[in-house]
Amino acid sequence: MEPQGLIIWLVIGAVAGWLAGQIVKGGGFGLVGDIIVGIIGSVLGGWLFGTYVVGTGGILGAIIASTLGAIILLFILRLIKRA
C-alpha cells in the first residue's frame, strides 16, 4: 500500500469512527480509538454492504459504508460492555 493510500484510509477511518460515535452516543474512544473503530468498521461495512449496496462509489461511498460498519461495531461493543 502506498503512503498516500494509507493516509486516506486513516482519514476515512477517523471520520467514520467519529460519525459513528456521534450517532451511537455515549462518549467516544478518543482520536486513536475512533480511528481503530472506524478502520475495523470499514472492513465490516465493506464486507456487509460493499459499494454497490450503498449506492455510491468513491470516498463518499467508503465513508458511508465505514460509518455503517462502525455503528454496528460500536453497538456490539456497548452490548458486550454492559454485560
N, CA, C and O atoms as a printed pandas DataFrame, in Angstrom:
     atom_number atom_name residue_name chain_id  residue_number  x_coord  y_coord  z_coord
0              1         N          MET        A               1    0.848   -1.174    0.000
1              2        CA          MET        A               1    0.000    0.000    0.000
2              3         C          MET        A               1    0.893    1.236    0.000
3              4         O          MET        A               1    1.879    1.309    0.732
4              5         N          GLU        A               2    0.536    2.177   -0.813
5              6        CA          GLU        A               2    1.300    3.421   -0.889
6              7         C          GLU        A               2    0.999    4.290    0.328
7              8         O          GLU        A               2   -0.069    4.167    0.928
8              9         N          PRO        A               3    1.941    5.173    0.699
9             10        CA          PRO        A               3    1.691    6.057    1.850
10            11         C          PRO        A               3    0.446    6.920    1.672
11            12         O          PRO        A               3   -0.267    7.184    2.640
12            13         N          GLN        A               4    0.183    7.355    0.457
13            14        CA          GLN        A               4   -0.998    8.169    0.190
14            15         C          GLN        A               4   -2.275    7.382    0.471
15            16         O          GLN        A               4   -3.211    7.909    1.072
16            17         N          GLY        A               5   -2.315    6.144    0.046
17            18        CA          GLY        A               5   -3.477    5.293    0.284
18            19         C          GLY        A               5   -3.680    5.020    1.767
19            20         O          GLY        A               5   -4.814    4.973    2.245
20            21         N          LEU        A               6   -2.589    4.840    2.489
21            22        CA          LEU        A               6   -2.668    4.601    3.930
22            23         C          LEU        A               6   -3.226    5.825    4.649
23            24         O          LEU        A               6   -4.044    5.692    5.560
24            25         N          ILE        A               7   -2.790    7.006    4.246
25            26        CA          ILE        A               7   -3.284    8.237    4.866
26            27         C          ILE        A               7   -4.775    8.409    4.588
27            28         O          ILE        A               7   -5.533    8.772    5.487
28            29         N          ILE        A               8   -5.200    8.153    3.361
29            30        CA          ILE        A               8   -6.622    8.254    3.023
30            31         C          ILE        A               8   -7.432    7.256    3.839
31            32         O          ILE        A               8   -8.510    7.588    4.333
32            33         N          TRP        A               9   -6.926    6.048    3.983
33            34        CA          TRP        A               9   -7.591    5.004    4.757
34            35         C          TRP        A               9   -7.737    5.438    6.216
35            36         O          TRP        A               9   -8.792    5.236    6.816
36            37         N          LEU        A              10   -6.690    6.029    6.791
37            38        CA          LEU        A              10   -6.751    6.502    8.171
38            39         C          LEU        A              10   -7.731    7.664    8.335
39            40         O          LEU        A              10   -8.448    7.737    9.333
40            41         N          VAL        A              11   -7.761    8.565    7.364
41            42        CA          VAL        A              11   -8.694    9.694    7.440
42            43         C          VAL        A              11  -10.137    9.197    7.343
43            44         O          VAL        A              11  -10.997    9.637    8.107
44            45         N          ILE        A              12  -10.402    8.295    6.420
45            46        CA          ILE        A              12  -11.752    7.731    6.304
46            47         C          ILE        A              12  -12.118    6.989    7.581
47            48         O          ILE        A              12  -13.254    7.085    8.047
48            49         N          GLY        A              13  -11.182    6.260    8.148
49            50        CA          GLY        A              13  -11.437    5.560    9.410
50            51         C          GLY        A              13  -11.730    6.515   10.547
51            52         O          GLY        A              13  -12.619    6.260   11.359
52            53         N          ALA        A              14  -10.990    7.619   10.614
53            54        CA          ALA        A              14  -11.212    8.609   11.671
54            55         C          ALA        A              14  -12.572    9.272   11.510
55            56         O          ALA        A              14  -13.297    9.450   12.490
56            57         N          VAL        A              15  -12.924    9.640   10.279
57            58        CA          VAL        A              15  -14.222   10.274   10.030
58            59         C          VAL        A              15  -15.354    9.302   10.355
59            60         O          VAL        A              15  -16.324    9.672   11.016
60            61         N          ALA        A              16  -15.229    8.071    9.895
61            62        CA          ALA        A              16  -16.271    7.074   10.147
62            63         C          ALA        A              16  -16.398    6.771   11.639
63            64         O          ALA        A              16  -17.511    6.649   12.150
64            65         N          GLY        A              17  -15.283    6.651   12.334
65            66        CA          GLY        A              17  -15.324    6.397   13.777
66            67         C          GLY        A              17  -15.943    7.559   14.539
67            68         O          GLY        A              17  -16.725    7.353   15.468
68            69         N          TRP        A              18  -15.591    8.785   14.144
69            70        CA          TRP        A              18  -16.166    9.960   14.798
70            71         C          TRP        A              18  -17.668   10.048   14.542
71            72         O          TRP        A              18  -18.444   10.291   15.467
72            73         N          LEU        A              19  -18.082    9.850   13.280
73            74        CA          LEU        A              19  -19.501    9.891   12.950
74            75         C          LEU        A              19  -20.279    8.821   13.706
75            76         O          LEU        A              19  -21.366    9.083   14.221
76            77         N          ALA        A              20  -19.726    7.630   13.772
77            78        CA          ALA        A              20  -20.393    6.552   14.487
78            79         C          ALA        A              20  -20.513    6.883   15.968
79            80         O          ALA        A              20  -21.543    6.606   16.582
80            81         N          GLY        A              21  -19.467    7.473   16.550
81            82        CA          GLY        A              21  -19.517    7.869   17.952
82            83         C          GLY        A              21  -20.566    8.937   18.197
83            84         O          GLY        A              21  -21.206    8.938   19.249
84            85         N          GLN        A              22  -20.758    9.847   17.252
85            86        CA          GLN        A              22  -21.779   10.887   17.382
86            87         C          GLN        A              22  -23.187   10.312   17.241
87            88         O          GLN        A              22  -24.115   10.759   17.916
88            89         N          ILE        A              23  -23.341    9.335   16.375
89            90        CA          ILE        A              23  -24.661    8.743   16.131
90            91         C          ILE        A              23  -25.070    7.815   17.265
91            92         O          ILE        A              23  -26.217    7.852   17.711
92            93         N          VAL        A              24  -24.147    6.985   17.736
93            94        CA          VAL        A              24  -24.462    5.991   18.750
94            95         C          VAL        A              24  -24.556    6.618   20.138
95            96         O          VAL        A              24  -25.268    6.093   20.995
96            97         N          LYS        A              25  -23.877    7.696   20.376
97            98        CA          LYS        A              25  -23.835    8.425   21.652
98            99         C          LYS        A              25  -23.101    7.616   22.718
99           100         O          LYS        A              25  -22.785    6.442   22.525
100          101         N          GLY        A              26  -22.844    8.259   23.823
101          102        CA          GLY        A              26  -22.232    7.570   24.951
102          103         C          GLY        A              26  -20.728    7.732   25.016
103          104         O          GLY        A              26  -20.052    6.853   25.549
104          105         N          GLY        A              27  -20.177    8.807   24.501
105          106        CA          GLY        A              27  -18.738    9.042   24.600
106          107         C          GLY        A              27  -17.950    8.254   23.587
107          108         O          GLY        A              27  -18.242    7.091   23.309
108          109         N          GLY        A              28  -16.963    8.897   23.049
109          110        CA          GLY        A              28  -16.113    8.250   22.061
110          111         C          GLY        A              28  -14.952    7.530   22.718
111          112         O          GLY        A              28  -14.897    7.389   23.940
112          113         N          PHE        A              29  -14.036    7.084   21.896
113          114        CA          PHE        A              29  -12.856    6.372   22.373
114          115         C          PHE        A              29  -11.604    7.211   22.187
115          116         O          PHE        A              29  -10.496    6.686   22.297
116          117         N          GLY        A              30  -11.750    8.496   21.908
117          118        CA          GLY        A              30  -10.598    9.338   21.625
118          119         C          GLY        A              30  -10.207    9.209   20.166
119          120         O          GLY        A              30  -10.776    8.397   19.436
120          121         N          LEU        A              31   -9.244   10.000   19.740
121          122        CA          LEU        A              31   -8.858   10.019   18.331
122          123         C          LEU        A              31   -8.348    8.664   17.859
123          124         O          LEU        A              31   -8.789    8.157   16.828
124          125         N          VAL        A              32   -7.424    8.080   18.606
125          126        CA          VAL        A              32   -6.857    6.785   18.191
126          127         C          VAL        A              32   -7.919    5.698   18.233
127          128         O          VAL        A              32   -7.990    4.862   17.333
128          129         N          GLY        A              33   -8.745    5.707   19.276
129          130        CA          GLY        A              33   -9.818    4.720   19.378
130          131         C          GLY        A              33  -10.828    4.862   18.260
131          132         O          GLY        A              33  -11.299    3.866   17.712
132          133         N          ASP        A              34  -11.171    6.122   17.912
133          134        CA          ASP        A              34  -12.098    6.355   16.810
134          135         C          ASP        A              34  -11.522    5.881   15.484
135          136         O          ASP        A              34  -12.245    5.328   14.655
136          137         N          ILE        A              35  -10.229    6.093   15.278
137          138        CA          ILE        A              35   -9.589    5.612   14.048
138          139         C          ILE        A              35   -9.637    4.090   13.990
139          140         O          ILE        A              35   -9.944    3.517   12.945
140          141         N          ILE        A              36   -9.336    3.441   15.099
141          142        CA          ILE        A              36   -9.352    1.975   15.135
142          143         C          ILE        A              36  -10.763    1.445   14.896
143          144         O          ILE        A              36  -10.960    0.526   14.101
144          145         N          VAL        A              37  -11.752    2.031   15.594
145          146        CA          VAL        A              37  -13.142    1.613   15.394
146          147         C          VAL        A              37  -13.570    1.866   13.951
147          148         O          VAL        A              37  -14.257    1.039   13.350
148          149         N          GLY        A              38  -13.162    3.015   13.390
149          150        CA          GLY        A              38  -13.506    3.327   12.008
150          151         C          GLY        A              38  -12.874    2.376   11.002
151          152         O          GLY        A              38  -13.520    1.973   10.035
152          153         N          ILE        A              39  -11.622    2.017   11.224
153          154        CA          ILE        A              39  -10.950    1.090   10.304
154          155         C          ILE        A              39  -11.574   -0.299   10.381
155          156         O          ILE        A              39  -11.826   -0.930    9.355
156          157         N          ILE        A              40  -11.820   -0.771   11.598
157          158        CA          ILE        A              40  -12.482   -2.073   11.744
158          159         C          ILE        A              40  -13.896   -1.993   11.177
159          160         O          ILE        A              40  -14.376   -2.930   10.540
160          161         N          GLY        A              41  -14.560   -0.850   11.421
161          162        CA          GLY        A              41  -15.889   -0.640   10.859
162          163         C          GLY        A              41  -15.879   -0.599    9.348
163          164         O          GLY        A              41  -16.827   -1.059    8.711
164          165         N          SER        A              42  -14.816   -0.050    8.754
165          166        CA          SER        A              42  -14.742   -0.007    7.299
166          167         C          SER        A              42  -14.573   -1.405    6.719
167          168         O          SER        A              42  -15.126   -1.709    5.662
168          169         N          VAL        A              43  -13.830   -2.237    7.388
169          170        CA          VAL        A              43  -13.707   -3.630    6.941
170          171         C          VAL        A              43  -15.058   -4.328    7.072
171          172         O          VAL        A              43  -15.503   -5.023    6.158
172          173         N          LEU        A              44  -15.707   -4.132    8.228
173          174        CA          LEU        A              44  -17.015   -4.736    8.457
174          175         C          LEU        A              44  -18.054   -4.185    7.483
175          176         O          LEU        A              44  -18.835   -4.944    6.909
176          177         N          GLY        A              45  -18.061   -2.860    7.296
177          178        CA          GLY        A              45  -19.010   -2.238    6.368
178          179         C          GLY        A              45  -18.776   -2.648    4.933
179          180         O          GLY        A              45  -19.727   -2.883    4.187
180          181         N          GLY        A              46  -17.507   -2.738    4.535
181          182        CA          GLY        A              46  -17.199   -3.191    3.184
182          183         C          GLY        A              46  -17.641   -4.621    2.954
183          184         O          GLY        A              46  -18.113   -4.969    1.872
184          185         N          TRP        A              47  -17.487   -5.448    3.977
185          186        CA          TRP        A              47  -17.895   -6.840    3.864
186          187         C          TRP        A              47  -19.425   -6.956    3.836
187          188         O          TRP        A              47  -19.976   -7.720    3.044
188          189         N          LEU        A              48  -20.105   -6.200    4.700
189          190        CA          LEU        A              48  -21.557   -6.296    4.777
190          191         C          LEU        A              48  -22.272   -5.592    3.628
191          192         O          LEU        A              48  -23.209   -6.138    3.046
192          193         N          PHE        A              49  -21.832   -4.385    3.307
193          194        CA          PHE        A              49  -22.581   -3.564    2.374
194          195         C          PHE        A              49  -21.942   -3.463    1.002
195          196         O          PHE        A              49  -22.639   -3.511   -0.011
196          197         N          GLY        A              50  -20.646   -3.326    0.959
197          198        CA          GLY        A              50  -19.978   -3.128   -0.324
198          199         C          GLY        A              50  -20.389   -1.797   -0.931
199          200         O          GLY        A              50  -21.327   -1.162   -0.449
200          201         N          THR        A              51  -19.713   -1.372   -1.966
201          202        CA          THR        A              51  -20.033   -0.085   -2.568
202          203         C          THR        A              51  -21.288   -0.157   -3.423
203          204         O          THR        A              51  -21.918    0.874   -3.657
204          205         N          TYR        A              52  -21.674   -1.337   -3.897
205          206        CA          TYR        A              52  -22.865   -1.432   -4.728
206          207         C          TYR        A              52  -24.142   -1.308   -3.915
207          208         O          TYR        A              52  -25.126   -0.737   -4.387
208          209         N          VAL        A              53  -24.138   -1.834   -2.705
209          210        CA          VAL        A              53  -25.327   -1.762   -1.865
210          211         C          VAL        A              53  -25.542   -0.337   -1.375
211          212         O          VAL        A              53  -26.679    0.133   -1.334
212          213         N          VAL        A              54  -24.472    0.356   -1.004
213          214        CA          VAL        A              54  -24.581    1.722   -0.523
214          215         C          VAL        A              54  -25.084    2.625   -1.636
215          216         O          VAL        A              54  -25.812    3.580   -1.363
216          217         N          GLY        A              55  -24.723    2.356   -2.869
217          218        CA          GLY        A              55  -25.266    3.094   -3.988
218          219         C          GLY        A              55  -24.352    4.167   -4.540
219          220         O          GLY        A              55  -24.690    4.800   -5.541
220          221         N          THR        A              56  -23.219    4.391   -3.929
221          222        CA          THR        A              56  -22.292    5.392   -4.443
222          223         C          THR        A              56  -20.882    4.866   -4.252
223          224         O          THR        A              56  -20.614    4.103   -3.324
224          225         N          GLY        A              57  -20.011    5.265   -5.106
225          226        CA          GLY        A              57  -18.628    4.812   -5.006
226          227         C          GLY        A              57  -17.732    5.918   -4.501
227          228         O          GLY        A              57  -18.208    6.958   -4.044
228          229         N          GLY        A              58  -16.473    5.699   -4.581
229          230        CA          GLY        A              58  -15.503    6.707   -4.197
230          231         C          GLY        A              58  -15.411    6.903   -2.692
231          232         O          GLY        A              58  -15.780    6.031   -1.906
232          233         N          ILE        A              59  -14.915    8.056   -2.320
233          234        CA          ILE        A              59  -14.683    8.333   -0.905
234          235         C          ILE        A              59  -15.998    8.440   -0.141
235          236         O          ILE        A              59  -16.087    7.971    0.994
236          237         N          LEU        A              60  -17.021    9.049   -0.742
237          238        CA          LEU        A              60  -18.308    9.168   -0.060
238          239         C          LEU        A              60  -18.901    7.795    0.240
239          240         O          LEU        A              60  -19.405    7.563    1.339
240          241         N          GLY        A              61  -18.845    6.897   -0.718
241          242        CA          GLY        A              61  -19.335    5.539   -0.507
242          243         C          GLY        A              61  -18.536    4.817    0.561
243          244         O          GLY        A              61  -19.096    4.071    1.364
244          245         N          ALA        A              62  -17.223    5.038    0.573
245          246        CA          ALA        A              62  -16.374    4.406    1.586
246          247         C          ALA        A              62  -16.704    4.947    2.975
247          248         O          ALA        A              62  -16.732    4.188    3.944
248          249         N          ILE        A              63  -16.953    6.255    3.078
249          250        CA          ILE        A              63  -17.297    6.842    4.375
250          251         C          ILE        A              63  -18.649    6.322    4.861
251          252         O          ILE        A              63  -18.809    6.017    6.042
252          253         N          ILE        A              64  -19.617    6.220    3.954
253          254        CA          ILE        A              64  -20.938    5.721    4.343
254          255         C          ILE        A              64  -20.854    4.266    4.804
255          256         O          ILE        A              64  -21.377    3.918    5.862
256          257         N          ALA        A              65  -20.200    3.420    4.014
257          258        CA          ALA        A              65  -20.069    2.009    4.381
258          259         C          ALA        A              65  -19.261    1.855    5.665
259          260         O          ALA        A              65  -19.603    1.034    6.516
260          261         N          SER        A              66  -18.190    2.638    5.813
261          262        CA          SER        A              66  -17.368    2.570    7.016
262          263         C          SER        A              66  -18.145    3.022    8.235
263          264         O          SER        A              66  -18.037    2.415    9.300
264          265         N          THR        A              67  -18.923    4.077    8.093
265          266        CA          THR        A              67  -19.712    4.578    9.210
266          267         C          THR        A              67  -20.769    3.564    9.631
267          268         O          THR        A              67  -20.967    3.329   10.823
268          269         N          LEU        A              68  -21.444    2.969    8.666
269          270        CA          LEU        A              68  -22.436    1.945    9.000
270          271         C          LEU        A              68  -21.787    0.752    9.704
271          272         O          LEU        A              68  -22.329    0.225   10.676
272          273         N          GLY        A              69  -20.628    0.333    9.208
273          274        CA          GLY        A              69  -19.902   -0.755    9.869
274          275         C          GLY        A              69  -19.446   -0.379   11.269
275          276         O          GLY        A              69  -19.513   -1.197   12.186
276          277         N          ALA        A              70  -18.981    0.861   11.439
277          278        CA          ALA        A              70  -18.534    1.320   12.755
278          279         C          ALA        A              70  -19.704    1.443   13.721
279          280         O          ALA        A              70  -19.549    1.170   14.911
280          281         N          ILE        A              71  -20.876    1.850   13.229
281          282        CA          ILE        A              71  -22.064    1.915   14.090
282          283         C          ILE        A              71  -22.425    0.527   14.591
283          284         O          ILE        A              71  -22.711    0.342   15.774
284          285         N          ILE        A              72  -22.411   -0.441   13.696
285          286        CA          ILE        A              72  -22.695   -1.821   14.101
286          287         C          ILE        A              72  -21.661   -2.296   15.114
287          288         O          ILE        A              72  -22.007   -2.929   16.112
288          289         N          LEU        A              73  -20.386   -1.989   14.854
289          290        CA          LEU        A              73  -19.318   -2.393   15.767
290          291         C          LEU        A              73  -19.489   -1.740   17.138
291          292         O          LEU        A              73  -19.352   -2.412   18.160
292          293         N          LEU        A              74  -19.787   -0.434   17.174
293          294        CA          LEU        A              74  -19.992    0.255   18.452
294          295         C          LEU        A              74  -21.183   -0.306   19.198
295          296         O          LEU        A              74  -21.135   -0.452   20.420
296          297         N          PHE        A              75  -22.243   -0.620   18.490
297          298        CA          PHE        A              75  -23.421   -1.206   19.121
298          299         C          PHE        A              75  -23.070   -2.537   19.779
299          300         O          PHE        A              75  -23.484   -2.806   20.906
300          301         N          ILE        A              76  -22.309   -3.364   19.076
301          302        CA          ILE        A              76  -21.891   -4.662   19.627
302          303         C          ILE        A              76  -20.959   -4.462   20.823
303          304         O          ILE        A              76  -21.104   -5.135   21.843
304          305         N          LEU        A              77  -19.992   -3.526   20.697
305          306        CA          LEU        A              77  -19.071   -3.270   21.806
306          307         C          LEU        A              77  -19.799   -2.773   23.047
307          308         O          LEU        A              77  -19.456   -3.166   24.162
308          309         N          ARG        A              78  -20.787   -1.924   22.871
309          310        CA          ARG        A              78  -21.539   -1.408   24.020
310          311         C          ARG        A              78  -22.416   -2.483   24.640
311          312         O          ARG        A              78  -22.623   -2.482   25.853
312          313         N          LEU        A              79  -22.940   -3.409   23.824
313          314        CA          LEU        A              79  -23.696   -4.531   24.382
314          315         C          LEU        A              79  -22.794   -5.423   25.222
315          316         O          LEU        A              79  -23.194   -5.885   26.290
316          317         N          ILE        A              80  -21.587   -5.665   24.745
317          318        CA          ILE        A              80  -20.630   -6.506   25.482
318          319         C          ILE        A              80  -20.208   -5.805   26.754
319          320         O          ILE        A              80  -20.072   -6.438   27.801
320          321         N          LYS        A              81  -19.996   -4.489   26.669
321          322        CA          LYS        A              81  -19.548   -3.710   27.838
322          323         C          LYS        A              81  -20.596   -3.729   28.946
323          324         O          LYS        A              81  -20.245   -3.762   30.126
324          325         N          ARG        A              82  -21.875   -3.708   28.583
325          326        CA          ARG        A              82  -22.960   -3.731   29.574
326          327         C          ARG        A              82  -23.088   -5.075   30.265
327          328         O          ARG        A              82  -23.500   -5.146   31.423
328          329         N          ALA        A              83  -22.739   -6.134   29.564
329          330        CA          ALA        A              83  -22.903   -7.487   30.124
330          331         C          ALA        A              83  -21.883   -7.797   31.188
331          332         O          ALA        A              83  -21.891   -8.891   31.751
